[in-house]
Structure formats: C-alpha cells, structure tokens
Amino acid sequence: PAAAGSATHSPQAGKPGLAVAHARRRLAAGYMAIAQPANGRLETDLEGIEHRDRNDLAAATADLRDAAATERMFDRQLLAMRLPPATEAVARQLVTTNEARARLTDQAATSTSLHRLRQYERRLDGANRPVEDAVRVIRSQLGLPPPETS
C-alpha cells in the first residue's frame, strides 16, 4: 500500500487544475518563444517598407521577401507545437491565412517599380486582418494578453 501511494503522490496529484494551468503556461511560453522573434523581424521589415525603403525598390522587395520567409518560419514552428485541439484548429486556420498573406507578399516582392509595389499596400493590409484575428484567439486560449500592436 505504501508503494502504491508513493507512486501516485506528486505535487500536482489530486490537483488537475494546477496541472492544466502549468501546461497552459508552458504552451504560452512556447508560443511567445516563436512569436516574439517573428514579430520583431516583421516589424523591422514592414517599418523598412513603410519608411526607410519608401524610395528604394530593391530594399523594399528584399524586406518583403524576408517578411514572407518569416511568416513561413513562424507557421512551421507553430504547427510543430503540441496544442490542445481547439487551439490547434485555430492555429491551422492561422497558418492557412498566413500562407495566403505570404504568397501575396511574395507577389508584391516581384514588383518592378515602386508604383507597382504601392498598388499592393491595400491588399497586404487586408490580408493582415484575418491573421491578426486568429492570433488574438490563440493568445486568448493560451491565457496571453492580446498583441500590443496590429
């Protein structure tokens, strides 16, 4: 009897809520470990396109290519996470919309003029909305605050 009791005794035994909260914190930390670097790179790329590279087609298209690569890297890392079923469903939706945004970003990066590149701005902004919506849901499901910026 003593051996059986010691095998089931752990700091979290009998406390399923504590185990769930701990698992959720680990998932949230894992999500942030991939989201923060990706967000930083995207912010740098998009800042460049909007300001620094405003009159430099080569730099703007390089930033767009990097943004698309960053989006795809984030998607691969997100799909590699072991998420609860409801969160995994939203993550798959996020990847689908993020991949569509990455394809559009790649198209914009093939622009042969700044005028042509600027024609993509409204479409790229529109492609951000469903990605941002899915990110908000995932963050909520993981107990994280909403993103600071959109």
N, C-alpha and C positions, 0 to 999 in steps of 0.2 A: 504493500500500500504506500509506503514512503517513497519508493522509487517511482511509482506511477504518479504520485502527486508532484514530485520534483520535476518530472518530465514536462508537465503541463504548466508549471509555475514560471512565469516570466513577468517582467514589469508591466507588460501590456495584456497579460492573460486576464480575461474577465472584463476587459475594457475595450470593446470593439470600437467605440467612438474615438478613443485615443489612437488606436492603430490606423483608423481611417484618416484622422487628422494628420498623423505623421506621414502617411503615404501621399496625401494631398499636398503637403508642404514639399515633399521630395519632388513630386511632379511639377509643382510650381517653380521650384528652383531649377529643375532641368529645363523647363520651358524658357525661363528667363536666361539661362546659360546659352541658349541658341538665339533667342530673340534680341537680346541687348547688342551683341556684336553685329547682327544683321541690320538692326535698326540704325546703328551708328554708321555702318557703311552706306546704307541707303540715304541717310540724311546728308552725308558728305557728297554722294553722287548727285542727289537732287538739288542740294544747295549750289553745287557747281553748275548744273544745267540752268538753274534759275538766275544766277548772278554772275559768278566768276566766268563761266563759259558762254555768256549771253551772245558774244560776237565771235566765238571760236568753234566752228563746226567740228573740227577734229577732236577737240577736248570734250565737247558736248556728247558726241557719239561714243567716245571712249567711256564717259560716265554712264551713258545709257547701257552699254554692253556690260559694264561692271554691275549695274543695278540688276539687270536680268540674271546675271550669274549669281548674285547674292540671293535673289528671290528663289532661285532653283536650289541653292545650297540649303537655305532655310527649310524649304519643302522637304528635301531628303532627310534632314535631321529631325524634322517634326514627325514624319512618317515612321522613323526608326524608334520613336518613343513608344513605350507601352502605356497607353492611355485607357481610361475607363471607356466603355462602349459609347456612351453619349458624347463624350469629348472627342473620341476618335472619329465619330461621324462628322462632327463639326470640323475637325482637323482635315478630313478628306475633302470636305466642301471648300475649306480654305485653300488647300493645295490646288484644287481644280480652278478656282478663280484666280489664284496667284499665278498659276501656269499660263492662264489666258493673258494676264497682265504682262508676264514675262515675254510672251510671244509678241504682244503689241509693242513692248519696249524694244525688242529686237528689230521689229519693223521700223520703228522710229529711228533706230541707230543706223539704218541704211539710207537715211536721208542724204541727198546730195547738195542740199542748200539749207541755210538757216531758215528761210521762209518755209520750206517743206517740213523741216523739223518742228517749227512752231505750229504747224497745222495738226500735229499730234497731241498738243497740250491738253485740249479739252477731252479727247478720248482717253488719254492717260489718267487725267484727274477722275474721270468717270469710272475707270477700271479700279481705282483705289477704293471706292466706296464699299463694294461687297467684300473686299479683303479686310478692310477696317471693321466692318460689321462682324465678320467671323472671328477676328482677333478679339473683339470685345466679349463675344460669347465664350470663347475658350478661356480667356483670362478670368471671367466671372466664374466659370465652372471650376477653375483651379484655385479660386479664392484670392485672386490677384486684383488689384485696382485696375480701372480702365487705363488705357495708354494715356500718357501725358499730352501727346500731340497726335494729330491726324495728318 
